Amino acid sequence: MFWNRMSSNDMVGSNDSGMDSLVTDNDEDVQCRTLCSTRALVTFLFKFILWMALFIVFIKIEFGGPFFIISLSVILYKSMKPGSRKKDEPSAYSVFNPNCESIDGLVSKGQHEAELQYLNLDQI
């Protein structure tokens, strides 16, 4: 929504006049996002209804199970597209990163063992 992207100067009570301050250049952006999200929803509903119709047909010819398994396999394959990660974004697997660097927040084996060795049992 557009109010999530407003700055403190755009809030009601600033020196600007009433609702005119809320109508900004972001309106076109909001309309575009609304249109894109509506288009995505309609596309998803169309695909889901088509899948349900095909699933019912395959159940009638007693191939519902294989259709379901193949559908799940296709969904899994489509969700792992190669362009889903940004170019400079590190991989979750450190062996694929330059110099085998780990991502932030990852606890290594050595760090975990060090934390366990210095654990004071009186604090538990």
N, C-alpha and C positions, 0 to 999 in steps of 0.2 A: 504494500500500500504506500501511497505517496507520503503519508505522515511519518513513516519510518525513516525517510531520507531527509526530513526537514532539519534545518539548523535552528539554533536558538533565536536567530534573528527573524525567522519565518513564523514564529509562534504568535498566537493572538495576544495582544497586549504590547506588542512592539510599536514603534512609531509609525508603521505603515497603516494604511486604512483597511480595517476589517478583513473581509474574505478575499480581497484582492491580493493580500500578501500570501494567501494559501495557494492561489492559482499561479503556478510558476511554469518554467520551461519543462518541468518534469511531467506535465500533463500528457505530452506526446509519448513519453517513455512509459507512463502508466497505461495509456491506451494500447500501446504496442504489447506490453507484457500481458495485459488482459486478453487481447486478441490471440496472442501466442498460446496462453494457457488454455483458452477456450478451444482453440484449434487442436491442441494436444489432447484435451479431454474428449473431444468429438472423435478424433482418430483412435484413441484408446477404446472408446465405447464401440466403435465400428469393428475394430479388430476382435474385441471380446465377443460381440454378438456373432460375428462370422465364425469364430472358434467354437462357440457353444453350438451353433447350427451344425457345423462339421462333426463335432463330438457326438451329438445326438444321432446323426446319420451313421457314424461308425459304431455306435452302440447298437443300433438297429441291425447292422450287418455283423454284429458280434466281434468287432475289432476295436472296442472302446479302450481296452487296456493298452494295446500297442500304440494307439493314437495318442493316449495321454502321456505315455513314456517318451515317445518321440517328440511330442510338444514340449515337454519339460527339457529335453535335451537341446532342442532348438532355442528355447528361451535362455538356457544357460550359455550356449555358444554365442548368442547375440549380445548378451550382457557383458561378455569379455572382449569387447572390441579393442583393438590395439591403440586407438587414439584417445582413450579415456583419461590418460595421465598427461599432465603438461610436460613440456620438453625439459625444463630444468628441475622438475619435481623428483625427489629421490624415491627409489623403490622401497617398499616395505622390507624386502629381502636385501640385506646389506651386501651380499656377494655380487649383486648387480649394480651397485653404486661405485663411483670412482673411488679408488683407495679403500674399498670395502667399508665406507663410512656408514654408521648406523643413523637412523632417523631420531629426532628429538623425542624424548620420553620413553625410549626403549631401555629396559633394564637388562644389562648383560649378565652372563653367568658369574663373572668375577665380582661385579657390583653386588649381586644378590648374595653371594657367599660372604663377602665382606660385611654386609648388613647383618647377616645371621650370626657371624662371629662376635660382633660387638653388641649383640642384643642383651640388654640387662633384664633378667627375668623378674626382678623386683618391680619393674615398671608395669608389668602386665596385670 
